């Protein structure tokens, strides 16, 4: 390595970092070959070559990194498995019919509570239905004759089946103690030290937000919108950084619904309800958190694909709201607003890959203490010294540009916009940099 490479970091050897997954899975980043398989599946189905069409359909769904879809063809039938979070759907397709099933939970006795819950849920399902099999397993099923089983129908039916099974299993087992987990041999437990770091982070961040609200600076009744930013930023970053399952995931989604549902309650009233939900998490036993911490693989994203213009519009609509709080010394609210922007986008949208990678970098910087606890060595921001590693941050941005150059050749982030005097000013300048990106894809 030359002296200049050493000085400016151009040839610095990167240390290996932990392999930890963050955020909600998205199926929006498919390869061109997968889109080709989709087109082939439609064409083969029209030609009544049904099994060949389904094989191309599974090629379209499969994510090699996730290893989320597997299949084998034998005796004129395709036996397949599709993974979504904590659940596995198994199915058989032949020249006559397609049948798919996922086991949700096992029960030794029928309980009117969960039976009524599932019966009511059946009315909202379009392709599938909940049922009991001969082994007293709660299952969710789908079947169709191949004449009516186009790739379009299979896609939406599989998505409905797997996402409902994934969402409900932990929630039902947590609420109804007579139910038992079933068909979970594919789940991989995460290391205990990682669980400890995630649990401690969740509890500390929630308690910190609640203390900030109780401090009265600024007055909580006069500035409910500012405290709403704190609560929503907290919820979204916990969802992204800890990737929860079961009860905690449902709680964070309920917080999102509470705030954005039009029900006549004002912001101050909604803040009260959200605080109650967060307190439930704090009061929950550590063991209950730990049993919902495991590695999963998914096939379907639950976030809505959007383009960069949608990200720009959201930044434009919200970022200026931090200025008054920043100028008047309310840093805890000021920093929550850019965090809310990043978190909202990651919670609700499948943003373009460069935006996702830059938003992940944002969390690595602003929540650097959390990443350090997980074993990451890139300490972009030192909280105690309140200092940034400017070279490392700019190098990370350059790496993101290089990683996406094949699709986004106009992506030229203006790193001169970045301000490193305070964390709040940096957060604002970082999002302004993201906003000005040209993410026009190469034709």
Residue pairs with C-beta under 8 A, 6 or more apart in sequence:
1 11
1 12
2 11
4 10
5 11
5 12
6 12
8 391
9 391
9 392
9 395
12 395
15 377
15 378
17 375
17 376
17 377
17 378
18 374
18 375
18 376
20 194
20 374
21 243
21 295
22 240
22 241
22 243
22 360
22 363
23 239
23 240
23 243
23 346
23 356
23 360
24 239
24 240
24 243
24 301
24 302
24 303
24 346
24 347
25 66
25 298
25 300
25 301
25 302
26 301
26 303
26 305
26 350
26 356
27 61
27 63
27 298
27 299
27 300
27 301
27 350
28 301
28 305
28 350
29 353
30 60
33 59
34 59
34 60
34 62
35 60
37 56
37 57
37 59
37 60
38 56
38 57
38 60
38 151
40 53
40 56
41 53
41 54
41 56
41 57
41 60
41 151
42 53
42 150
42 151
43 53
44 50
44 52
44 53
44 56
45 53
45 150
45 151
50 93
50 95
50 146
50 149
51 73
51 76
51 78
51 93
51 94
51 95
53 151
54 78
54 93
54 98
54 151
54 154
55 71
55 73
55 78
57 151
57 154
57 155
58 69
58 71
58 78
58 80
60 151
61 68
61 69
61 82
61 155
61 158
61 299
62 68
62 69
63 69
63 297
63 299
66 83
66 297
66 298
66 299
67 297
68 82
68 83
68 84
68 297
68 298
68 299
69 80
69 81
69 82
69 83
69 299
70 80
70 81
71 78
71 79
71 80
71 81
72 78
72 79
72 80
73 79
76 94
76 95
77 92
77 93
77 94
78 92
78 93
78 94
79 90
79 91
79 92
80 90
80 91
80 92
80 93
81 88
81 89
81 90
81 91
82 88
82 89
82 91
82 100
82 158
82 162
82 299
83 89
83 162
83 186
83 296
83 297
83 298
83 299
84 162
84 163
84 165
84 166
84 298
84 299
84 300
85 162
85 166
85 167
85 245
85 296
85 298
86 166
86 169
86 170
86 184
86 187
86 245
86 246
86 294
86 296
87 102
87 103
87 104
87 162
87 165
87 166
87 169
87 183
88 102
88 183
88 186
89 100
89 101
89 102
89 158
89 161
89 162
89 165
90 100
90 101
90 102
91 98
91 99
91 100
91 101
92 98
92 99
93 99
93 146
93 149
94 146
95 146
96 145
96 146
97 143
97 144
97 145
97 146
97 149
98 142
98 143
98 144
98 145
98 146
98 149
98 154
99 141
99 142
99 143
100 141
100 142
100 143
100 157
100 158
100 161
101 133
101 139
101 140
101 141
101 142
102 139
102 140
102 161
102 162
102 165
102 183
103 133
103 137
103 138
103 139
103 165
103 182
103 183
104 130
104 137
104 138
104 139
104 140
104 165
104 168
104 169
104 172
104 182
105 137
105 138
105 169
105 172
105 173
105 179
105 180
105 181
105 182
106 135
106 136
106 137
106 138
106 179
106 180
106 181
106 182
107 114
107 132
107 136
107 137
107 138
107 178
107 179
107 180
108 136
108 178
109 178
111 176
111 178
113 175
113 176
114 138
114 172
114 175
114 176
114 179
117 172
118 130
118 138
119 130
121 130
121 164
121 168
122 129
122 130
125 160
125 164
126 156
126 160
127 142
127 153
127 156
127 157
127 160
127 161
128 140
128 141
128 142
128 157
128 160
128 161
128 164
129 140
129 141
130 138
130 139
130 140
130 141
131 138
131 139
131 140
131 141
132 138
132 139
133 139
137 182
138 172
138 179
140 161
140 164
140 165
141 161
142 157
142 158
142 160
142 161
144 153
144 154
144 157
158 299
158 300
159 300
162 299
162 300
163 300
163 302
166 298
167 249
167 250
169 181
169 246
170 245
170 246
170 247
170 249
170 292
171 246
171 247
171 250
172 179
173 179
173 180
173 181
173 246
174 246
174 247
174 288
186 297
187 294
187 295
187 296
188 294
188 295
189 293
189 294
189 295
190 293
190 294
190 295
194 293
194 374
195 289
195 290
195 293
197 370
197 373
197 374
198 241
198 242
198 289
198 293
199 286
199 289
199 290
200 373
201 241
201 242
201 370
201 373
202 238
202 242
202 248
202 281
202 289
203 282
205 234
205 237
205 238
206 234
206 238
206 278
206 279
206 281
206 282
207 282
209 230
209 231
209 234
209 278
210 275
210 278
210 279
210 282
212 227
212 230
212 332
213 220
213 227
213 230
213 231
213 271
213 275
217 330
218 226
218 325
218 328
218 330
218 333
220 227
220 268
220 271
221 268
223 333
224 266
224 267
224 268
224 271
225 267
225 321
226 325
226 330
226 333
226 336
227 271
227 333
228 259
228 267
228 270
228 271
228 274
229 321
229 333
229 336
229 337
229 340
230 332
230 333
230 336
231 255
231 259
231 271
231 274
231 275
231 278
232 255
232 256
232 259
232 336
232 340
232 343
232 344
233 336
233 337
233 339
233 340
233 343
234 278
234 336
235 252
235 255
235 256
235 274
235 278
235 343
236 252
236 339
236 340
236 342
236 343
236 344
236 346
236 347
237 339
237 343
237 363
237 367
238 244
238 248
238 252
239 249
239 252
239 343
239 346
239 347
240 343
240 346
240 347
240 363
241 363
241 367
241 370
242 248
244 252
244 292
244 293
245 292
245 293
245 294
245 296
246 292
247 284
247 288
247 292
248 281
248 284
248 289
248 292
249 292
251 277
251 280
251 281
254 277
255 274
255 277
255 278
256 347
258 270
258 273
258 274
258 277
259 270
259 274
265 273
301 350
303 347
303 348
303 349
303 350
304 348
304 349
304 350
305 349
305 350
306 349
306 350
306 351
307 352
307 439
308 351
308 352
308 355
308 437
308 439
310 349
310 351
311 345
311 349
311 351
311 352
311 355
311 434
311 435
312 435
314 341
314 344
314 345
315 341
315 431
315 432
315 434
315 435
316 435
318 337
318 340
318 341
319 337
319 338
319 341
319 428
319 431
319 432
321 337
322 333
322 334
322 335
322 337
322 338
322 424
322 428
325 331
325 333
325 334
325 337
326 334
326 424
326 425
326 428
331 422
331 423
331 424
334 424
335 366
335 423
335 424
335 427
338 362
338 427
338 428
338 430
338 431
339 366
339 427
341 431
342 359
342 362
342 363
342 431
345 351
345 355
345 359
346 356
346 359
351 359
352 408
352 439
353 404
353 407
354 400
354 401
354 404
354 408
354 411
354 437
354 439
355 434
355 437
355 439
357 400
357 403
357 404
358 397
358 400
358 413
358 430
358 434
359 434
361 380
361 393
361 396
361 397
361 400
362 427
362 430
362 431
363 371
364 371
364 376
364 378
364 380
364 396
365 380
365 381
365 388
365 393
365 426
365 430
366 381
366 423
366 427
368 379
368 380
368 381
368 382
368 383
369 383
371 378
372 379
378 389
378 392
378 396
379 389
380 388
380 389
380 392
380 393
380 396
381 387
381 388
381 389
381 423
382 388
382 389
386 422
386 423
388 420
388 426
390 418
390 420
393 418
394 415
394 418
397 413
397 415
401 411
401 412
401 413
404 411
405 411
406 442
407 441
407 442
408 438
408 439
408 440
408 441
408 442
409 442
410 438
410 439
410 440
411 437
411 438
411 439
412 437
412 438
413 433
413 434
413 436
413 437
414 433
414 436
415 433
417 429
417 432
417 433
417 436
418 426
418 429
418 430
418 433
419 425
419 426
419 428
419 429
420 426
